[in-house]
């Protein structure tokens, strides 16, 4: 199995539930340390209203502070065409246009029904193209909804293949609540891949029920080539009751072993995770980070 491209989402989905706004300078440091460690892609912020999601308040300042080369590896969460205009003006070029498959969650998260988000996507695609960038179709609640329960896979497929979403290079399938199991993930990723063979499939998982790494591996085996994770398993959605942390980036990397991931890279990431989570007052949920601090010193991946 070829190792997937990891996108670390610490600075967006990871920070959403913390309630703390990290200074822009600290966010810049996190971006540059992640990139220096070898992480190939990052999600660095959101255009969500700062009164609703305070930790995202300085996303535009962060975008403006990064270089074009850095921004080429960075993604920004958007939910409207206007969001793309604002992020592009600051320098962003990669946009994750996100809405929920279930109407109830989309109304709670974005303030409109799913059809309204789909209807606005052609404008979003046009603006991303005019900015010289790329846009992803991100489908939150692809598996379950906190208000409606199980989501019909046919609805996911209908949205993914709606002509109004043409132009999105990727399809992100999000297990927003972390309630999916590997069989579900494999089936949905395979179905989307078969119906949309020209698009990259991205899997965004959470570890609420302890299935984060297993679901990620199932997604990769079924055809996903990019996967999301957050340092130390930080994160969750403030508008999805029952959601907990993302699948830990360290755990995904230890399981998938991309070529750049070495013991030295792990040590760098674990150090960054520990600093960040201590500052935020959040627990470290990464089992790999825990193992790296064990006393099994004969194992190359243990930090001496």
C-alpha positions as CSV (number, residue, x, y, z in Angstrom):
1,X,0.0,0.0,0.0
2,X,1.4,3.4,-1.1
3,X,1.6,5.8,1.8
4,X,-0.9,8.6,1.5
5,X,-0.2,12.3,1.6
6,X,-0.8,13.6,5.1
7,X,-2.4,16.9,5.6
8,X,-2.0,18.2,9.2
9,X,-5.1,20.1,10.2
10,X,-4.0,21.2,13.7
11,X,-4.3,24.9,13.0
12,X,-7.9,24.7,11.8
13,X,-9.9,21.7,12.9
14,X,-7.4,21.1,15.7
15,X,-7.9,24.5,17.4
16,X,-11.6,24.9,16.9
17,X,-12.8,23.6,20.2
18,X,-9.9,24.9,22.3
19,X,-11.5,28.4,22.8
20,X,-8.0,30.0,22.7
21,X,-6.7,32.2,20.0
22,X,-3.0,31.5,19.4
23,X,-1.0,34.6,18.5
24,X,-0.3,34.9,14.8
25,X,3.5,34.6,15.4
26,X,2.9,31.3,17.2
27,X,0.8,29.9,14.3
28,X,3.6,31.0,11.9
29,X,6.1,29.0,14.0
30,X,3.8,25.9,14.0
31,X,3.5,26.1,10.2
32,X,7.2,26.4,9.6
33,X,8.1,23.6,12.1
34,X,5.6,21.3,10.5
35,X,6.9,22.0,7.0
36,X,10.5,21.6,8.2
37,X,9.7,18.2,9.7
38,X,8.5,17.1,6.3
39,X,4.7,17.3,6.6
40,X,3.7,17.8,3.0
41,X,0.3,19.6,3.4
42,X,-1.4,21.7,6.1
43,X,-4.8,23.2,6.8
44,X,-4.0,26.5,8.5
45,X,-7.2,28.4,9.1
46,X,-10.8,29.1,8.4
47,X,-13.0,31.9,7.2
48,X,-15.6,31.0,9.8
49,X,-17.0,34.0,11.8
50,X,-14.6,34.7,14.6
51,X,-17.5,35.4,17.0
52,X,-18.6,31.8,16.5
53,X,-15.2,30.2,16.2
54,X,-12.8,32.5,18.1
55,X,-9.6,30.5,17.5
56,X,-9.9,31.2,13.8
57,X,-10.0,35.0,14.3
58,X,-6.4,35.7,13.0
59,X,-6.5,33.3,10.0
60,X,-6.2,36.1,7.4
61,X,-3.2,37.5,9.3
62,X,-1.6,34.1,9.2
63,X,-2.2,33.7,5.5
64,X,-0.7,37.1,4.8
65,X,2.4,36.4,6.8
66,X,3.4,33.2,4.9
67,X,5.4,33.1,1.7
68,X,3.9,31.9,-1.7
69,X,6.0,28.7,-1.4
70,X,4.6,28.0,2.0
71,X,1.0,28.8,1.0
72,X,1.3,26.4,-1.9
73,X,1.3,23.6,0.7
74,X,-1.5,25.2,2.8
75,X,-5.3,24.9,2.7
76,X,-8.0,27.2,4.0
77,X,-11.5,26.2,5.1
78,X,-14.2,28.2,3.3
79,X,-18.0,27.8,3.1
80,X,-19.1,30.6,0.7
81,X,-17.7,32.4,-2.4
82,X,-17.2,35.5,-0.3
83,X,-14.9,33.4,1.9
84,X,-12.7,32.6,-1.1
85,X,-12.5,36.2,-2.1
86,X,-11.3,37.2,1.3
87,X,-8.8,34.4,1.7
88,X,-7.5,34.9,-1.9
89,X,-6.9,38.6,-1.3
90,X,-4.7,37.7,1.7
91,X,-2.7,35.3,-0.5
92,X,-4.4,31.8,-0.1
93,X,-4.5,29.6,-3.2
94,X,-5.8,26.3,-1.9
95,X,-9.5,26.3,-0.7
96,X,-11.5,23.6,1.0
97,X,-15.1,24.4,0.2
98,X,-17.0,22.6,2.9
99,X,-20.6,21.9,3.7
100,X,-22.5,19.0,5.3
101,X,-24.3,16.2,3.5
102,X,-27.1,16.5,6.1
103,X,-29.2,19.6,6.1
104,X,-29.5,19.7,9.9
105,X,-25.7,19.9,10.4
106,X,-25.2,22.3,7.5
107,X,-27.8,24.7,9.1
108,X,-26.1,24.4,12.5
109,X,-22.6,24.8,11.0
110,X,-23.0,27.2,8.1
111,X,-26.5,28.6,8.5
112,X,-28.1,27.3,5.3
113,X,-29.4,24.0,3.9
114,X,-27.2,21.7,1.8
115,X,-28.8,22.7,-1.5
116,X,-27.9,26.3,-1.0
117,X,-24.3,25.4,-0.5
118,X,-24.3,23.2,-3.6
119,X,-25.9,26.0,-5.6
120,X,-23.2,28.5,-4.6
121,X,-20.3,26.1,-5.5
122,X,-20.0,27.2,-9.2
123,X,-19.2,30.7,-8.0
124,X,-16.7,29.3,-5.5
125,X,-15.0,27.3,-8.2
126,X,-14.8,30.3,-10.5
127,X,-13.3,32.5,-7.9
128,X,-10.7,29.8,-7.0
129,X,-9.7,29.5,-10.6
130,X,-9.5,33.3,-11.0
131,X,-7.1,33.3,-8.0
132,X,-4.9,30.7,-9.7
133,X,-5.7,28.2,-7.0
134,X,-7.3,24.8,-6.4
135,X,-10.6,24.0,-4.7
136,X,-11.7,20.9,-2.9
137,X,-15.3,19.6,-2.4
138,X,-15.4,18.8,1.3
139,X,-18.4,16.8,2.5
140,X,-18.9,16.9,6.2
141,X,-21.1,14.3,7.9
142,X,-20.5,11.9,5.1
143,X,-21.2,9.0,7.4
144,X,-23.3,10.2,10.4
145,X,-25.0,13.4,11.5
146,X,-25.4,14.4,15.2
147,X,-29.0,15.4,14.5
148,X,-30.2,12.9,11.8
149,X,-28.2,9.8,12.5
150,X,-26.9,7.6,9.7
151,X,-26.4,9.4,6.4
152,X,-27.4,7.6,3.2
153,X,-24.4,6.9,1.0
154,X,-26.5,7.6,-2.1
155,X,-26.8,11.2,-0.9
156,X,-23.1,11.5,-0.7
157,X,-22.7,10.1,-4.2
158,X,-25.4,12.4,-5.6
159,X,-23.6,15.5,-4.3
160,X,-20.2,14.3,-5.4
161,X,-21.5,13.8,-8.9
162,X,-23.7,16.9,-9.1
163,X,-22.6,18.9,-12.2
164,X,-22.4,22.1,-10.0
165,X,-19.4,20.6,-8.2
166,X,-17.4,20.0,-11.4
167,X,-14.1,21.8,-11.2
168,X,-13.3,20.6,-7.7
169,X,-10.1,18.6,-8.0
170,X,-10.6,16.6,-4.8
171,X,-13.5,15.1,-2.8
172,X,-13.0,15.1,1.0
173,X,-15.1,12.5,2.8
174,X,-15.4,13.6,6.4
175,X,-16.2,11.3,9.3
176,X,-17.1,14.4,11.3
177,X,-18.3,12.5,14.4
178,X,-15.7,9.7,14.3
179,X,-18.6,7.1,14.4
180,X,-17.7,5.3,11.2
181,X,-16.1,1.8,11.1
182,X,-13.6,0.5,8.5
183,X,-16.2,-1.4,6.5
184,X,-18.3,1.8,6.0
185,X,-15.2,3.8,5.1
186,X,-14.0,1.3,2.6
187,X,-17.4,1.0,1.0
188,X,-18.0,4.8,0.6
189,X,-14.5,5.6,-0.5
190,X,-14.7,2.8,-3.1
191,X,-18.0,4.0,-4.4
192,X,-16.9,7.6,-4.7
193,X,-13.7,6.6,-6.4
194,X,-15.5,4.4,-8.9
195,X,-18.0,7.2,-9.7
196,X,-15.4,10.0,-9.8
197,X,-12.2,8.3,-11.0
198,X,-10.5,11.6,-12.1
199,X,-10.6,13.2,-8.6
200,X,-8.4,12.6,-5.7
201,X,-10.2,11.2,-2.7
202,X,-9.3,12.7,0.7
203,X,-10.3,11.1,4.0
204,X,-10.9,13.2,7.1
205,X,-11.3,11.1,10.2
206,X,-11.9,11.6,13.9
207,X,-11.0,9.1,16.7
208,X,-14.1,9.4,18.9
209,X,-14.7,5.6,19.0
210,X,-11.0,4.6,18.6
211,X,-11.3,3.8,14.9
212,X,-9.3,6.8,13.6
213,X,-6.2,4.9,12.4
214,X,-8.2,1.8,11.3
215,X,-10.6,4.0,9.3
216,X,-7.7,5.9,7.7
217,X,-6.0,2.7,6.6
218,X,-9.3,1.4,5.2
219,X,-9.7,4.6,3.3
220,X,-6.2,4.4,1.8
221,X,-6.7,0.8,0.8
222,X,-9.9,1.8,-0.9
223,X,-8.3,4.6,-2.9
224,X,-7.9,7.7,-0.8
225,X,-4.5,9.3,-1.5
226,X,-4.7,12.2,1.0
227,X,-5.6,11.9,4.7
228,X,-6.1,14.4,7.5
229,X,-4.8,14.3,11.0
230,X,-3.9,16.7,13.9
231,X,-1.0,16.8,16.3
232,X,-1.8,14.8,19.4
233,X,-5.4,14.1,18.2
234,X,-6.4,17.7,18.9
235,X,-9.7,19.0,17.7
236,X,-13.4,18.5,16.9
237,X,-16.4,20.5,15.5
238,X,-18.1,23.0,17.8
239,X,-21.3,22.5,15.9
240,X,-21.4,18.7,16.1
241,X,-22.3,17.3,19.5
242,X,-20.4,14.1,20.2
243,X,-17.4,14.9,18.0
244,X,-14.0,14.6,19.6
245,X,-10.4,14.9,18.5
246,X,-9.0,14.3,15.0
247,X,-7.0,11.2,14.3
248,X,-3.5,12.0,15.6
249,X,-1.1,12.9,12.8
250,X,1.7,11.0,14.6
251,X,-0.4,7.8,14.7
252,X,-1.3,8.1,11.0
253,X,2.4,8.6,10.1
254,X,3.6,5.7,12.2
255,X,1.0,3.4,10.6
256,X,1.6,4.5,7.0
257,X,5.4,5.3,7.0
258,X,5.8,7.8,4.1
259,X,9.4,8.0,2.9
260,X,10.2,11.3,4.7
261,X,9.0,10.1,8.1
262,X,12.0,9.2,10.1
263,X,12.6,8.8,13.9
264,X,14.1,12.3,13.8
265,X,11.0,13.6,12.1
266,X,8.8,11.9,14.7
267,X,10.9,13.4,17.5
268,X,10.4,16.9,16.0
269,X,6.7,16.4,15.8
270,X,6.3,15.0,19.3
271,X,8.3,17.9,20.7
272,X,6.0,20.4,18.8
273,X,2.9,18.6,20.0
274,X,3.9,18.6,23.6
275,X,4.7,22.3,23.5
276,X,1.5,23.2,21.8
277,X,-0.8,21.1,23.9
278,X,0.8,22.2,27.1
279,X,0.1,25.8,26.1
280,X,-3.5,25.0,25.2
281,X,-4.1,22.9,28.3
282,X,-5.2,20.0,26.1
283,X,-4.4,16.2,26.6
284,X,-2.2,14.4,24.2
285,X,-4.2,11.6,22.6
286,X,-1.5,10.2,20.4
287,X,-0.5,6.6,21.2
288,X,2.5,7.0,19.0
289,X,3.7,10.1,21.0
290,X,3.1,8.0,24.2
291,X,5.2,5.2,22.8
292,X,7.9,7.5,21.7
293,X,8.4,8.6,25.3
294,X,8.5,5.0,26.6
295,X,11.6,3.3,28.1
296,X,12.0,0.8,25.2
297,X,15.2,2.5,24.2
298,X,16.3,-0.3,21.8
299,X,13.5,0.7,19.5
300,X,14.7,3.3,17.0
301,X,11.5,5.3,17.2
302,X,11.8,5.9,21.0
303,X,13.0,9.4,21.8
304,X,16.2,9.1,23.9
